[in-house]
Amino acid sequence: MSQVANTYNIDIFSEENIRKQVLPKYDLTDARIVNIKFKDTDKQRAVYKVDKNNNSFCLKKVYFNENELLFVYSSIEWLYRNDIHVPRILPNNSKGRFVNYNDMLFILTPWIEGDKCDYDNKIHLKKVCETLAIIHNKCNNFVPIKNSANRIGYKDLYAEVSKHFDNILVTSNLAFKHKDRFSKIYLDNFDFAVDLATSSCKMLTTLNLDNLSISLCHNDYVNKNIIIDKQNEVWLIDFDKCRMDFSIHDFAYFLRRLMKREETNWDFKIAVQCFNYYNSYRKINLEDYKFLYGYLIFPQRYWKISRDYYRNIYKCNKSAFIGILEKSTRHFKEQIEFSILFKNYIENTFKTNLDL
């Protein structure tokens, strides 16, 4: 089955309709159901909490097809069998692992109780960095079940970043043309963005992709998907984006979310702590650090919000875009200082001169 995003009447996702059409497939007809999240986008999804007889479950409408779901199922089972805490996909009444209702796929898992990872909690930060390293160690040789989709990453980061850098330069011409408030903020911060993008690209020109380790990656390893239970154990949820990829990409995605927060604000000491936690279980090599540097230093949000703004300039909410742009540029100076410290760290760690 090749599933595509469809437009449905919103009533089809109502709690009452899901109770009637989906829950009976799991013998949960008389369960209590609450809609937790609904996103009506190209990647349409919905999440419900289902309670019955003191047991809680997560019912989820996924946005991908059966072959991709087979890859996700394979990933979860692999991690479970390697002692990683994950909520397994539960069987329906027919022993299948999903319910197909109106060409929509639904899966059921246990509901994991606990707190989402607190980036400001040093114990949490240590445990989640170590856990990610352990996951990568145990997933070097991951093989999905037959007929699974071929979910792979392995993007050439330099090619991607240099393309985005070109977009930043082209966008500056649009800013000079329009001369509105968004454009003024964009141009006021342009030199900082160019410095960051240049540093990122220069580092990535020295990167040898063949020396990057690969494994199964979660690809959305952020605090909302990392649950700490009452026993202080780490649980990993939401495998919608999992794939085979460069291991360091998983770690880089986590770190970028951590570093750009107001509370941590490109604090290099915190980044080094995370390096050390991860390194205690899986060594980060020189090429990994180059990838990490290029990924973290590029002004990602500045590039993306300006691209989207000028594509939709005549129909967008300009005040909202301005707010996001201001937030994306607020700590450029700290990010530049971070880039200098990070470069020195790599050179000192590996006794090499990067000559950027």
SELO-637827 format. One record per residue (C-alpha): residue number from 1; x, y, z; residue in one letter. Coordinates in Angstrom, 1 decimal. Layout:
! residues N
<site nr="NUM" x="X" y="Y" z="Z" rest="A"/>
...
END
This chain:
! residues 356
<site nr="1" x="0.0" y="0.0" z="0.0" rest="M"/>
<site nr="2" x="1.3" y="3.4" z="-0.9" rest="S"/>
<site nr="3" x="-0.2" y="5.8" z="1.6" rest="Q"/>
<site nr="4" x="-0.4" y="9.5" z="0.8" rest="V"/>
<site nr="5" x="-1.7" y="12.4" z="2.8" rest="A"/>
<site nr="6" x="-5.5" y="12.7" z="2.4" rest="N"/>
<site nr="7" x="-7.9" y="15.5" z="3.3" rest="T"/>
<site nr="8" x="-10.4" y="14.2" z="5.8" rest="Y"/>
<site nr="9" x="-13.4" y="15.7" z="7.5" rest="N"/>
<site nr="10" x="-12.1" y="16.6" z="11.0" rest="I"/>
<site nr="11" x="-14.9" y="14.5" z="12.5" rest="D"/>
<site nr="12" x="-13.1" y="11.4" z="11.4" rest="I"/>
<site nr="13" x="-10.5" y="12.0" z="14.1" rest="F"/>
<site nr="14" x="-13.0" y="12.7" z="16.8" rest="S"/>
<site nr="15" x="-12.5" y="10.7" z="20.0" rest="E"/>
<site nr="16" x="-16.0" y="9.1" z="19.5" rest="E"/>
<site nr="17" x="-15.3" y="8.0" z="16.0" rest="N"/>
<site nr="18" x="-11.9" y="6.5" z="16.8" rest="I"/>
<site nr="19" x="-13.6" y="4.7" z="19.8" rest="R"/>
<site nr="20" x="-16.1" y="3.1" z="17.4" rest="K"/>
<site nr="21" x="-13.8" y="2.4" z="14.4" rest="Q"/>
<site nr="22" x="-10.3" y="1.6" z="15.8" rest="V"/>
<site nr="23" x="-10.5" y="0.7" z="19.5" rest="L"/>
<site nr="24" x="-12.6" y="-2.5" z="18.9" rest="P"/>
<site nr="25" x="-9.7" y="-3.9" z="16.9" rest="K"/>
<site nr="26" x="-7.8" y="-3.9" z="20.2" rest="Y"/>
<site nr="27" x="-10.7" y="-5.0" z="22.5" rest="D"/>
<site nr="28" x="-10.7" y="-1.5" z="23.9" rest="L"/>
<site nr="29" x="-14.3" y="-0.5" z="22.9" rest="T"/>
<site nr="30" x="-15.3" y="0.8" z="26.4" rest="D"/>
<site nr="31" x="-11.9" y="2.4" z="27.1" rest="A"/>
<site nr="32" x="-11.6" y="6.1" z="27.9" rest="R"/>
<site nr="33" x="-9.9" y="8.0" z="25.0" rest="I"/>
<site nr="34" x="-8.5" y="11.5" z="24.9" rest="V"/>
<site nr="35" x="-7.0" y="13.3" z="21.9" rest="N"/>
<site nr="36" x="-3.5" y="14.5" z="22.9" rest="I"/>
<site nr="37" x="-2.3" y="15.9" z="19.6" rest="K"/>
<site nr="38" x="-3.5" y="16.4" z="16.0" rest="F"/>
<site nr="39" x="-1.6" y="17.8" z="13.1" rest="K"/>
<site nr="40" x="-3.4" y="18.4" z="9.8" rest="D"/>
<site nr="41" x="-0.3" y="18.8" z="7.6" rest="T"/>
<site nr="42" x="1.2" y="16.9" z="4.7" rest="D"/>
<site nr="43" x="2.4" y="14.5" z="7.3" rest="K"/>
<site nr="44" x="-0.9" y="14.1" z="9.0" rest="Q"/>
<site nr="45" x="-0.8" y="12.6" z="12.4" rest="R"/>
<site nr="46" x="-2.9" y="12.1" z="15.6" rest="A"/>
<site nr="47" x="-2.1" y="10.9" z="19.1" rest="V"/>
<site nr="48" x="-4.6" y="9.6" z="21.7" rest="Y"/>
<site nr="49" x="-4.3" y="8.4" z="25.2" rest="K"/>
<site nr="50" x="-6.4" y="5.3" z="25.9" rest="V"/>
<site nr="51" x="-7.2" y="4.1" z="29.5" rest="D"/>
<site nr="52" x="-8.8" y="0.8" z="30.5" rest="K"/>
<site nr="53" x="-8.6" y="-1.2" z="33.7" rest="N"/>
<site nr="54" x="-5.7" y="0.8" z="35.1" rest="N"/>
<site nr="55" x="-3.7" y="0.3" z="31.9" rest="N"/>
<site nr="56" x="-2.8" y="3.3" z="29.7" rest="S"/>
<site nr="57" x="-2.0" y="3.1" z="26.0" rest="F"/>
<site nr="58" x="-0.8" y="5.4" z="23.2" rest="C"/>
<site nr="59" x="-2.9" y="5.2" z="20.0" rest="L"/>
<site nr="60" x="-1.2" y="6.9" z="17.1" rest="K"/>
<site nr="61" x="-2.2" y="7.6" z="13.5" rest="K"/>
<site nr="62" x="1.1" y="7.5" z="11.5" rest="V"/>
<site nr="63" x="1.8" y="9.4" z="8.3" rest="Y"/>
<site nr="64" x="3.8" y="6.7" z="6.4" rest="F"/>
<site nr="65" x="3.0" y="3.5" z="4.6" rest="N"/>
<site nr="66" x="3.2" y="-0.1" z="5.6" rest="E"/>
<site nr="67" x="6.7" y="-0.7" z="4.4" rest="N"/>
<site nr="68" x="8.0" y="2.3" z="6.4" rest="E"/>
<site nr="69" x="6.0" y="1.1" z="9.4" rest="L"/>
<site nr="70" x="7.8" y="-2.3" z="9.1" rest="L"/>
<site nr="71" x="11.1" y="-0.4" z="9.3" rest="F"/>
<site nr="72" x="9.9" y="1.4" z="12.4" rest="V"/>
<site nr="73" x="8.7" y="-1.8" z="14.0" rest="Y"/>
<site nr="74" x="12.0" y="-3.5" z="13.2" rest="S"/>
<site nr="75" x="13.9" y="-0.6" z="14.9" rest="S"/>
<site nr="76" x="11.8" y="-0.8" z="18.0" rest="I"/>
<site nr="77" x="12.1" y="-4.5" z="18.3" rest="E"/>
<site nr="78" x="15.9" y="-4.4" z="17.7" rest="W"/>
<site nr="79" x="16.3" y="-1.8" z="20.5" rest="L"/>
<site nr="80" x="14.0" y="-3.8" z="22.8" rest="Y"/>
<site nr="81" x="16.1" y="-6.9" z="22.3" rest="R"/>
<site nr="82" x="19.2" y="-4.9" z="23.1" rest="N"/>
<site nr="83" x="17.9" y="-3.8" z="26.4" rest="D"/>
<site nr="84" x="16.9" y="-0.3" z="25.4" rest="I"/>
<site nr="85" x="13.7" y="1.0" z="27.0" rest="H"/>
<site nr="86" x="11.2" y="1.5" z="24.2" rest="V"/>
<site nr="87" x="7.4" y="1.1" z="24.1" rest="P"/>
<site nr="88" x="6.8" y="-1.9" z="21.8" rest="R"/>
<site nr="89" x="4.0" y="-1.9" z="19.1" rest="I"/>
<site nr="90" x="1.2" y="-4.0" z="20.5" rest="L"/>
<site nr="91" x="-0.7" y="-6.6" z="18.4" rest="P"/>
<site nr="92" x="-4.3" y="-6.1" z="17.5" rest="N"/>
<site nr="93" x="-7.0" y="-8.8" z="17.7" rest="N"/>
<site nr="94" x="-5.7" y="-10.4" z="14.6" rest="S"/>
<site nr="95" x="-2.1" y="-10.4" z="15.8" rest="K"/>
<site nr="96" x="-1.2" y="-7.7" z="13.3" rest="G"/>
<site nr="97" x="0.8" y="-4.7" z="14.4" rest="R"/>
<site nr="98" x="-1.5" y="-1.9" z="13.0" rest="F"/>
<site nr="99" x="-5.1" y="-1.2" z="12.2" rest="V"/>
<site nr="100" x="-6.0" y="0.1" z="8.7" rest="N"/>
<site nr="101" x="-9.0" y="2.4" z="8.9" rest="Y"/>
<site nr="102" x="-10.1" y="4.4" z="5.9" rest="N"/>
<site nr="103" x="-6.5" y="4.1" z="4.4" rest="D"/>
<site nr="104" x="-5.0" y="5.4" z="7.6" rest="M"/>
<site nr="105" x="-2.6" y="3.3" z="9.7" rest="L"/>
<site nr="106" x="-3.0" y="3.3" z="13.5" rest="F"/>
<site nr="107" x="-0.5" y="1.7" z="16.0" rest="I"/>
<site nr="108" x="-0.9" y="1.0" z="19.7" rest="L"/>
<site nr="109" x="1.9" y="1.1" z="22.3" rest="T"/>
<site nr="110" x="2.0" y="1.2" z="26.1" rest="P"/>
<site nr="111" x="1.8" y="4.7" z="27.5" rest="W"/>
<site nr="112" x="5.1" y="5.6" z="29.1" rest="I"/>
<site nr="113" x="4.7" y="7.5" z="32.4" rest="E"/>
<site nr="114" x="7.5" y="9.8" z="33.5" rest="G"/>
<site nr="115" x="9.0" y="13.3" z="32.9" rest="D"/>
<site nr="116" x="10.4" y="14.4" z="29.6" rest="K"/>
<site nr="117" x="14.1" y="15.0" z="29.7" rest="C"/>
<site nr="118" x="15.0" y="18.3" z="31.5" rest="D"/>
<site nr="119" x="18.0" y="19.9" z="29.7" rest="Y"/>
<site nr="120" x="18.8" y="21.8" z="32.9" rest="D"/>
<site nr="121" x="19.0" y="18.7" z="35.0" rest="N"/>
<site nr="122" x="22.7" y="17.5" z="35.0" rest="K"/>
<site nr="123" x="21.7" y="13.9" z="35.8" rest="I"/>
<site nr="124" x="19.2" y="13.8" z="32.9" rest="H"/>
<site nr="125" x="21.8" y="15.3" z="30.5" rest="L"/>
<site nr="126" x="24.4" y="12.7" z="31.5" rest="K"/>
<site nr="127" x="22.0" y="9.8" z="31.1" rest="K"/>
<site nr="128" x="20.6" y="10.8" z="27.8" rest="V"/>
<site nr="129" x="24.0" y="11.4" z="26.2" rest="C"/>
<site nr="130" x="25.3" y="8.1" z="27.5" rest="E"/>
<site nr="131" x="22.1" y="6.3" z="26.3" rest="T"/>
<site nr="132" x="22.4" y="7.7" z="22.8" rest="L"/>
<site nr="133" x="26.0" y="6.4" z="22.6" rest="A"/>
<site nr="134" x="24.9" y="3.0" z="23.9" rest="I"/>
<site nr="135" x="22.1" y="2.9" z="21.3" rest="I"/>
<site nr="136" x="24.6" y="3.7" z="18.5" rest="H"/>
<site nr="137" x="26.9" y="0.9" z="19.7" rest="N"/>
<site nr="138" x="24.1" y="-1.6" z="19.7" rest="K"/>
<site nr="139" x="22.7" y="-0.6" z="16.3" rest="C"/>
<site nr="140" x="25.9" y="-0.7" z="14.2" rest="N"/>
<site nr="141" x="24.7" y="-3.9" z="12.5" rest="N"/>
<site nr="142" x="21.0" y="-3.2" z="12.5" rest="F"/>
<site nr="143" x="19.1" y="-5.1" z="9.8" rest="V"/>
<site nr="144" x="15.4" y="-4.4" z="9.3" rest="P"/>
<site nr="145" x="12.8" y="-7.1" z="8.6" rest="I"/>
<site nr="146" x="12.3" y="-8.2" z="5.0" rest="K"/>
<site nr="147" x="10.1" y="-5.9" z="2.9" rest="N"/>
<site nr="148" x="10.9" y="-2.9" z="5.1" rest="S"/>
<site nr="149" x="11.3" y="0.4" z="3.4" rest="A"/>
<site nr="150" x="15.0" y="1.4" z="2.8" rest="N"/>
<site nr="151" x="15.2" y="4.3" z="5.2" rest="R"/>
<site nr="152" x="18.7" y="5.8" z="4.9" rest="I"/>
<site nr="153" x="20.3" y="9.2" z="5.5" rest="G"/>
<site nr="154" x="24.0" y="9.6" z="4.8" rest="Y"/>
<site nr="155" x="23.6" y="13.1" z="3.4" rest="K"/>
<site nr="156" x="26.6" y="15.1" z="2.1" rest="D"/>
<site nr="157" x="26.4" y="17.8" z="4.7" rest="L"/>
<site nr="158" x="28.8" y="20.1" z="2.9" rest="Y"/>
<site nr="159" x="26.7" y="20.0" z="-0.3" rest="A"/>
<site nr="160" x="23.6" y="20.8" z="1.8" rest="E"/>
<site nr="161" x="25.1" y="23.6" z="3.8" rest="V"/>
<site nr="162" x="26.8" y="25.2" z="0.8" rest="S"/>
<site nr="163" x="23.5" y="25.3" z="-1.0" rest="K"/>
<site nr="164" x="21.8" y="26.9" z="2.0" rest="H"/>
<site nr="165" x="24.7" y="29.4" z="2.2" rest="F"/>
<site nr="166" x="24.0" y="30.3" z="-1.5" rest="D"/>
<site nr="167" x="20.4" y="30.9" z="-0.5" rest="N"/>
<site nr="168" x="21.5" y="33.3" z="2.3" rest="I"/>
<site nr="169" x="23.4" y="35.4" z="-0.3" rest="L"/>
<site nr="170" x="20.6" y="35.4" z="-2.8" rest="V"/>
<site nr="171" x="18.1" y="36.3" z="-0.1" rest="T"/>
<site nr="172" x="20.2" y="39.4" z="0.8" rest="S"/>
<site nr="173" x="19.3" y="40.8" z="-2.7" rest="N"/>
<site nr="174" x="15.6" y="40.3" z="-1.9" rest="L"/>
<site nr="175" x="16.1" y="42.1" z="1.4" rest="A"/>
<site nr="176" x="17.6" y="45.1" z="-0.4" rest="F"/>
<site nr="177" x="14.7" y="45.0" z="-2.8" rest="K"/>
<site nr="178" x="11.9" y="44.9" z="-0.3" rest="H"/>
<site nr="179" x="13.4" y="47.1" z="2.5" rest="K"/>
<site nr="180" x="10.7" y="46.2" z="5.0" rest="D"/>
<site nr="181" x="11.2" y="45.6" z="8.7" rest="R"/>
<site nr="182" x="12.0" y="41.9" z="8.2" rest="F"/>
<site nr="183" x="14.6" y="42.8" z="5.6" rest="S"/>
<site nr="184" x="16.2" y="45.4" z="7.8" rest="K"/>
<site nr="185" x="16.6" y="42.9" z="10.6" rest="I"/>
<site nr="186" x="17.9" y="40.4" z="8.1" rest="Y"/>
<site nr="187" x="20.5" y="42.8" z="6.7" rest="L"/>
<site nr="188" x="21.6" y="44.0" z="10.2" rest="D"/>
<site nr="189" x="22.6" y="40.5" z="11.1" rest="N"/>
<site nr="190" x="23.8" y="39.4" z="7.6" rest="F"/>
<site nr="191" x="27.6" y="39.8" z="8.4" rest="D"/>
<site nr="192" x="27.2" y="37.6" z="11.5" rest="F"/>
<site nr="193" x="25.3" y="34.9" z="9.5" rest="A"/>
<site nr="194" x="27.9" y="35.0" z="6.7" rest="V"/>
<site nr="195" x="30.7" y="34.5" z="9.3" rest="D"/>
<site nr="196" x="29.0" y="31.5" z="10.7" rest="L"/>
<site nr="197" x="28.1" y="30.0" z="7.4" rest="A"/>
<site nr="198" x="31.6" y="30.5" z="6.1" rest="T"/>
<site nr="199" x="33.1" y="28.8" z="9.2" rest="S"/>
<site nr="200" x="30.7" y="25.9" z="8.7" rest="S"/>
<site nr="201" x="31.5" y="25.4" z="5.0" rest="C"/>
<site nr="202" x="35.3" y="25.7" z="5.5" rest="K"/>
<site nr="203" x="35.2" y="22.9" z="8.1" rest="M"/>
<site nr="204" x="33.0" y="20.7" z="6.0" rest="L"/>
<site nr="205" x="35.3" y="21.0" z="3.0" rest="T"/>
<site nr="206" x="37.8" y="18.9" z="5.1" rest="T"/>
<site nr="207" x="35.3" y="16.3" z="6.1" rest="L"/>
<site nr="208" x="35.8" y="12.7" z="4.8" rest="N"/>
<site nr="209" x="32.3" y="11.1" z="4.9" rest="L"/>
<site nr="210" x="33.9" y="7.6" z="4.6" rest="D"/>
<site nr="211" x="35.3" y="8.0" z="8.1" rest="N"/>
<site nr="212" x="32.0" y="8.6" z="9.7" rest="L"/>
<site nr="213" x="30.5" y="5.7" z="11.7" rest="S"/>
<site nr="214" x="26.9" y="4.6" z="10.8" rest="I"/>
<site nr="215" x="24.1" y="3.0" z="12.8" rest="S"/>
<site nr="216" x="20.4" y="3.1" z="13.3" rest="L"/>
<site nr="217" x="19.5" y="6.6" z="14.4" rest="C"/>
<site nr="218" x="16.4" y="7.9" z="16.1" rest="H"/>
<site nr="219" x="16.7" y="11.2" z="14.1" rest="N"/>
<site nr="220" x="14.5" y="13.1" z="16.5" rest="D"/>
<site nr="221" x="16.4" y="12.7" z="19.8" rest="Y"/>
<site nr="222" x="15.1" y="15.7" z="21.7" rest="V"/>
<site nr="223" x="13.6" y="16.1" z="25.1" rest="N"/>
<site nr="224" x="10.0" y="15.6" z="24.2" rest="K"/>
<site nr="225" x="10.9" y="12.1" z="22.9" rest="N"/>
<site nr="226" x="13.1" y="11.2" z="25.9" rest="I"/>
<site nr="227" x="11.1" y="10.1" z="29.0" rest="I"/>
<site nr="228" x="12.7" y="9.6" z="32.5" rest="I"/>
<site nr="229" x="10.6" y="7.2" z="34.6" rest="D"/>
<site nr="230" x="10.3" y="7.0" z="38.4" rest="K"/>
<site nr="231" x="13.3" y="4.6" z="38.5" rest="Q"/>
<site nr="232" x="15.4" y="7.2" z="36.6" rest="N"/>
<site nr="233" x="15.5" y="5.0" z="33.5" rest="E"/>
<site nr="234" x="15.6" y="6.5" z="30.1" rest="V"/>
<site nr="235" x="12.8" y="5.6" z="27.7" rest="W"/>
<site nr="236" x="12.8" y="6.6" z="24.0" rest="L"/>
<site nr="237" x="9.6" y="7.2" z="22.2" rest="I"/>
<site nr="238" x="8.3" y="8.4" z="18.7" rest="D"/>
<site nr="239" x="10.3" y="6.6" z="16.1" rest="F"/>
<site nr="240" x="8.6" y="8.2" z="13.1" rest="D"/>
<site nr="241" x="11.9" y="9.6" z="11.7" rest="K"/>
<site nr="242" x="14.2" y="6.7" z="12.5" rest="C"/>
<site nr="243" x="16.6" y="5.6" z="9.8" rest="R"/>
<site nr="244" x="20.1" y="4.4" z="9.1" rest="M"/>
<site nr="245" x="22.5" y="7.4" z="9.2" rest="D"/>
<site nr="246" x="25.7" y="8.8" z="10.4" rest="F"/>
<site nr="247" x="25.7" y="8.3" z="14.2" rest="S"/>
<site nr="248" x="27.0" y="11.7" z="14.8" rest="I"/>
<site nr="249" x="24.0" y="13.3" z="13.0" rest="H"/>
<site nr="250" x="21.8" y="11.9" z="15.8" rest="D"/>
<site nr="251" x="24.0" y="13.5" z="18.4" rest="F"/>
<site nr="252" x="24.3" y="16.8" z="16.4" rest="A"/>
<site nr="253" x="20.6" y="17.1" z="16.2" rest="Y"/>
<site nr="254" x="20.3" y="16.7" z="20.0" rest="F"/>
<site nr="255" x="23.1" y="19.2" z="20.7" rest="L"/>
<site nr="256" x="21.7" y="21.9" z="18.4" rest="R"/>
<site nr="257" x="18.4" y="21.8" z="20.1" rest="R"/>
<site nr="258" x="20.2" y="22.0" z="23.5" rest="L"/>
<site nr="259" x="22.6" y="24.8" z="22.5" rest="M"/>
<site nr="260" x="20.2" y="27.3" z="21.0" rest="K"/>
<site nr="261" x="18.0" y="27.5" z="24.1" rest="R"/>
<site nr="262" x="18.0" y="30.7" z="26.1" rest="E"/>
<site nr="263" x="19.0" y="28.9" z="29.2" rest="E"/>
<site nr="264" x="22.1" y="27.2" z="27.7" rest="T"/>
<site nr="265" x="22.8" y="29.8" z="25.0" rest="N"/>
<site nr="266" x="25.8" y="28.3" z="23.2" rest="W"/>
<site nr="267" x="27.5" y="27.5" z="26.4" rest="D"/>
<site nr="268" x="30.6" y="25.6" z="25.3" rest="F"/>
<site nr="269" x="31.2" y="24.1" z="28.7" rest="K"/>
<site nr="270" x="27.9" y="22.3" z="28.5" rest="I"/>
<site nr="271" x="28.7" y="21.1" z="25.0" rest="A"/>
<site nr="272" x="32.0" y="19.6" z="26.3" rest="V"/>
<site nr="273" x="30.2" y="17.9" z="29.1" rest="Q"/>
<site nr="274" x="28.0" y="16.2" z="26.5" rest="C"/>
<site nr="275" x="31.0" y="15.2" z="24.4" rest="F"/>
<site nr="276" x="32.5" y="13.6" z="27.5" rest="N"/>
<site nr="277" x="29.3" y="11.8" z="28.4" rest="Y"/>
<site nr="278" x="28.9" y="10.4" z="24.9" rest="Y"/>
<site nr="279" x="32.7" y="9.6" z="24.6" rest="N"/>
<site nr="280" x="32.5" y="7.5" z="27.7" rest="S"/>
<site nr="281" x="30.6" y="4.9" z="25.7" rest="Y"/>
<site nr="282" x="31.4" y="5.6" z="22.1" rest="R"/>
<site nr="283" x="34.4" y="7.6" z="20.9" rest="K"/>
<site nr="284" x="33.9" y="10.6" z="18.7" rest="I"/>
<site nr="285" x="36.6" y="10.7" z="16.1" rest="N"/>
<site nr="286" x="38.1" y="13.7" z="14.2" rest="L"/>
<site nr="287" x="35.7" y="13.4" z="11.3" rest="E"/>
<site nr="288" x="32.7" y="13.2" z="13.7" rest="D"/>
<site nr="289" x="33.8" y="16.4" z="15.3" rest="Y"/>
<site nr="290" x="34.1" y="18.1" z="11.9" rest="K"/>
<site nr="291" x="30.6" y="17.1" z="11.0" rest="F"/>
<site nr="292" x="29.4" y="18.2" z="14.5" rest="L"/>
<site nr="293" x="31.1" y="21.6" z="14.0" rest="Y"/>
<site nr="294" x="29.7" y="22.2" z="10.6" rest="G"/>
<site nr="295" x="26.2" y="21.2" z="11.7" rest="Y"/>
<site nr="296" x="26.1" y="23.3" z="14.8" rest="L"/>
<site nr="297" x="27.8" y="26.4" z="13.5" rest="I"/>
<site nr="298" x="25.6" y="27.0" z="10.4" rest="F"/>
<site nr="299" x="22.9" y="29.6" z="11.0" rest="P"/>
<site nr="300" x="20.1" y="27.2" z="10.3" rest="Q"/>
<site nr="301" x="17.0" y="29.1" z="11.6" rest="R"/>
<site nr="302" x="18.2" y="32.4" z="10.0" rest="Y"/>
<site nr="303" x="18.5" y="30.7" z="6.6" rest="W"/>
<site nr="304" x="15.2" y="28.8" z="6.9" rest="K"/>
<site nr="305" x="13.0" y="31.6" z="8.2" rest="I"/>
<site nr="306" x="14.2" y="34.0" z="5.6" rest="S"/>
<site nr="307" x="13.7" y="31.5" z="2.8" rest="R"/>
<site nr="308" x="10.1" y="30.9" z="3.9" rest="D"/>
<site nr="309" x="9.4" y="34.6" z="4.4" rest="Y"/>
<site nr="310" x="10.4" y="35.7" z="0.9" rest="Y"/>
<site nr="311" x="8.6" y="32.7" z="-0.6" rest="R"/>
<site nr="312" x="5.4" y="33.8" z="1.1" rest="N"/>
<site nr="313" x="6.0" y="37.5" z="1.5" rest="I"/>
<site nr="314" x="2.6" y="38.6" z="0.1" rest="Y"/>
<site nr="315" x="0.5" y="36.2" z="2.2" rest="K"/>
<site nr="316" x="2.3" y="35.5" z="5.4" rest="C"/>
<site nr="317" x="1.9" y="36.8" z="9.0" rest="N"/>
<site nr="318" x="4.8" y="39.2" z="8.9" rest="K"/>
<site nr="319" x="4.9" y="40.0" z="12.6" rest="S"/>
<site nr="320" x="5.2" y="36.2" z="13.3" rest="A"/>
<site nr="321" x="8.1" y="35.9" z="10.9" rest="F"/>
<site nr="322" x="9.8" y="39.0" z="12.3" rest="I"/>
<site nr="323" x="9.6" y="37.5" z="15.8" rest="G"/>
<site nr="324" x="11.2" y="34.2" z="14.7" rest="I"/>
<site nr="325" x="13.9" y="36.1" z="12.8" rest="L"/>
<site nr="326" x="14.7" y="38.2" z="15.9" rest="E"/>
<site nr="327" x="14.9" y="35.1" z="18.0" rest="K"/>
<site nr="328" x="17.2" y="33.4" z="15.5" rest="S"/>
<site nr="329" x="19.7" y="36.2" z="15.5" rest="T"/>
<site nr="330" x="19.6" y="37.2" z="19.2" rest="R"/>
<site nr="331" x="22.6" y="35.1" z="20.1" rest="H"/>
<site nr="332" x="24.8" y="35.2" z="17.0" rest="F"/>
<site nr="333" x="27.7" y="36.7" z="18.9" rest="K"/>
<site nr="334" x="27.6" y="33.8" z="21.4" rest="E"/>
<site nr="335" x="27.4" y="31.3" z="18.6" rest="Q"/>
<site nr="336" x="30.5" y="32.8" z="16.9" rest="I"/>
<site nr="337" x="32.3" y="32.6" z="20.2" rest="E"/>
<site nr="338" x="31.2" y="29.0" z="20.5" rest="F"/>
<site nr="339" x="32.6" y="28.3" z="17.0" rest="S"/>
<site nr="340" x="36.0" y="29.7" z="18.0" rest="I"/>
<site nr="341" x="36.2" y="27.6" z="21.2" rest="L"/>
<site nr="342" x="35.0" y="24.5" z="19.4" rest="F"/>
<site nr="343" x="37.6" y="24.8" z="16.7" rest="K"/>
<site nr="344" x="40.3" y="25.2" z="19.3" rest="N"/>
<site nr="345" x="39.0" y="22.2" z="21.2" rest="Y"/>
<site nr="346" x="39.2" y="20.0" z="18.1" rest="I"/>
<site nr="347" x="42.7" y="21.2" z="17.3" rest="E"/>
<site nr="348" x="43.9" y="20.6" z="20.9" rest="N"/>
<site nr="349" x="42.2" y="17.2" z="21.2" rest="T"/>
<site nr="350" x="43.7" y="15.8" z="18.0" rest="F"/>
<site nr="351" x="46.9" y="17.9" z="17.9" rest="K"/>
<site nr="352" x="46.1" y="19.2" z="14.4" rest="T"/>
<site nr="353" x="45.9" y="22.5" z="12.7" rest="N"/>
<site nr="354" x="42.6" y="22.9" z="10.9" rest="L"/>
<site nr="355" x="43.8" y="26.0" z="9.1" rest="D"/>
<site nr="356" x="40.3" y="27.4" z="8.4" rest="L"/>
END
